[in-house]
Amino acid sequence: MQLKNLKTNFLGRDIIYYKEIDSTQNEIWRKIKNRTIKNGTLIISDIQTNGKGTHGRTWYTDENNNIAFSLFAEINCNIRLLNGITIEIAKIIVNIFNTIYGIKLDIKKPNDIVVKEKKLGGILTETLLEGETVKYLIVGIGINTHKEKFTEDIKNSATSIKKEFNIDVDRSVFIAEFCNKFEKELTKRIGN
């Protein structure tokens, strides 16, 4: 998978794509354990069979063309420098949809992207700490861009961009723009 208009120094320069995987987030942790991952790597999947949400919940990515990816950054910084990082990520996502597609999404703190009080995206931020130092930052993002089928338990509380706005989102454009903006935010916080 190629990202369109990627302007980063390291984020998204290495991409691992899966048609189907248990979880992009889990795959990054496996690669950290096996020492087989480069700084800035993105893991993208069409389908996640056991995607990770917050509080141990599952994030369903069971149809093609939705956004499901995780990114890995070696940052080696004091944990205080990452205060509020999840809400900044949410702001970046909302800004991209507003700028590129002209649609207004809302943030339900700390990590949900919503429209009309229905969830259409989520952010999972995980770190590997050594004392006060964050060695690794792993960010998982799931956005229902084209999802049409919702299970009984979430059909009244979840939605998608396609369902709400009838817009086709090009995920390679979205992910590239996210990497461009998020790398700037990281650099602002931790230098490098």
C-alpha positions in Angstrom: 0.0 0.0 0.0 1.3 3.4 -1.0 0.6 6.6 0.9 -0.3 9.7 -1.2 1.6 12.9 -0.4 3.6 11.6 2.5 6.0 14.3 3.7 7.5 12.8 6.8 11.0 12.1 7.9 10.2 8.8 9.5 6.5 8.2 10.2 4.9 5.9 7.6 8.2 5.4 5.7 7.9 1.7 6.4 4.5 0.1 5.9 3.4 -3.5 6.6 0.0 -4.3 5.1 -2.2 -7.2 5.9 -5.5 -8.2 4.2 -6.5 -9.7 7.6 -4.9 -9.8 11.1 -6.0 -10.2 14.7 -4.9 -6.6 15.6 -2.5 -4.1 14.2 -1.7 -3.0 17.7 -0.9 -6.6 18.8 1.3 -7.0 15.7 3.4 -4.0 16.7 3.9 -5.4 20.2 5.0 -8.8 18.7 7.5 -7.1 16.4 8.9 -5.1 19.4 9.3 -8.3 21.3 11.1 -9.9 18.3 13.1 -6.7 17.5 11.8 -6.7 13.9 10.4 -3.2 13.7 11.8 0.1 12.5 11.0 3.5 13.9 8.0 5.0 12.2 6.6 1.7 11.0 2.9 1.6 10.1 0.9 -1.6 10.2 -2.3 -1.3 8.2 -5.0 -4.0 7.8 -8.2 -4.3 5.8 -9.8 -6.6 8.4 -9.0 -7.0 12.1 -10.5 -10.1 13.7 -9.7 -8.9 17.3 -8.9 -5.2 17.1 -8.0 -3.5 20.4 -10.2 -0.8 21.8 -9.8 0.9 25.2 -10.7 -0.8 28.4 -10.2 -4.3 26.8 -13.0 -3.7 24.3 -12.9 -5.0 20.8 -12.8 -2.7 17.8 -14.6 -4.3 14.9 -13.0 -3.9 11.5 -14.8 -6.5 9.5 -15.3 -4.9 6.1 -12.8 -3.5 3.5 -11.9 0.1 3.0 -12.2 1.2 6.6 -9.2 2.8 8.4 -7.4 0.4 10.8 -3.7 1.1 11.5 -1.2 1.3 14.2 2.1 3.2 14.2 5.3 2.7 16.1 7.6 5.5 17.3 10.8 5.2 19.3 10.8 8.4 21.3 12.8 8.0 24.5 11.3 11.0 26.2 10.0 11.9 29.7 6.4 10.8 30.1 5.3 14.4 30.9 6.1 15.4 27.3 3.2 13.2 26.1 0.6 14.8 28.4 -2.6 15.1 26.4 -1.2 13.3 23.3 -4.4 11.3 22.7 -6.6 14.4 22.6 -4.1 16.0 20.2 -4.4 12.9 18.0 -8.2 13.3 18.0 -7.9 16.9 17.0 -5.6 16.0 14.1 -8.2 13.4 12.9 -11.1 15.9 13.1 -9.1 18.6 11.4 -8.2 16.3 8.5 -11.8 15.3 7.9 -12.8 19.0 8.0 -10.0 20.2 5.7 -10.2 17.5 3.1 -13.8 16.5 3.1 -15.5 19.5 4.6 -17.3 17.5 7.3 -17.5 18.3 11.0 -16.8 15.6 13.5 -16.7 15.8 17.3 -14.4 14.5 20.0 -15.8 12.6 22.9 -12.9 12.8 25.4 -10.5 11.3 25.7 -10.3 9.1 22.6 -13.5 8.8 20.5 -14.4 10.4 17.3 -18.2 10.9 17.0 -20.9 12.4 14.9 -24.5 13.1 16.2 -23.3 11.3 19.4 -22.6 8.1 17.5 -19.1 6.7 17.5 -17.3 6.3 14.2 -13.6 6.2 15.3 -11.4 5.6 18.2 -7.7 6.0 19.3 -5.7 3.7 21.4 -2.4 5.1 22.8 0.0 2.6 24.4 3.6 3.1 25.7 6.5 1.1 26.9 7.9 2.8 30.0 11.3 2.6 31.7 10.9 4.6 34.9 9.7 8.0 33.7 11.0 7.5 30.2 8.7 6.5 27.4 10.8 4.2 25.2 8.1 3.5 22.6 4.8 5.0 21.6 2.2 2.8 19.8 -0.9 4.6 18.5 -3.8 2.6 17.1 -6.5 4.3 15.0 -9.8 2.8 13.8 -12.3 4.8 11.8 -15.4 3.5 10.2 -15.2 5.1 6.8 -17.2 2.7 4.7 -18.7 0.3 7.3 -22.3 -0.6 6.6 -23.1 -3.5 8.9 -23.2 -3.0 12.6 -23.8 -5.8 15.1 -26.9 -5.7 17.3 -25.0 -4.5 20.4 -23.5 -1.4 18.6 -26.0 -0.6 15.8 -27.6 2.3 17.8 -24.3 3.8 19.0 -21.9 3.4 16.0 -21.9 4.8 12.5 -19.6 5.5 9.6 -18.5 8.4 7.3 -20.3 6.8 4.3 -23.5 6.3 6.3 -23.6 9.8 7.7 -22.2 11.9 4.8 -22.2 9.5 1.7 -18.5 10.3 1.2 -15.9 7.9 0.0 -12.7 8.4 2.0 -9.4 7.5 0.4 -7.5 5.9 3.3 -4.1 6.3 1.7 -4.7 10.1 1.6 -6.0 10.2 5.1 -3.2 8.1 6.6 -0.5 10.1 4.8 -2.0 13.4 6.1 -2.3 12.0 9.6 1.4 10.9 9.5 2.4 14.4 8.2 0.6 16.2 11.0 1.4 13.7 13.8 5.1 13.7 13.1 5.1 17.6 13.4 3.2 17.2 16.8 5.7 14.7 18.0 8.7 16.8 16.9 7.2 19.8 18.7 6.9 17.9 21.9 10.1 15.8 22.0 12.5 17.5 19.5 14.5 15.2 17.1 
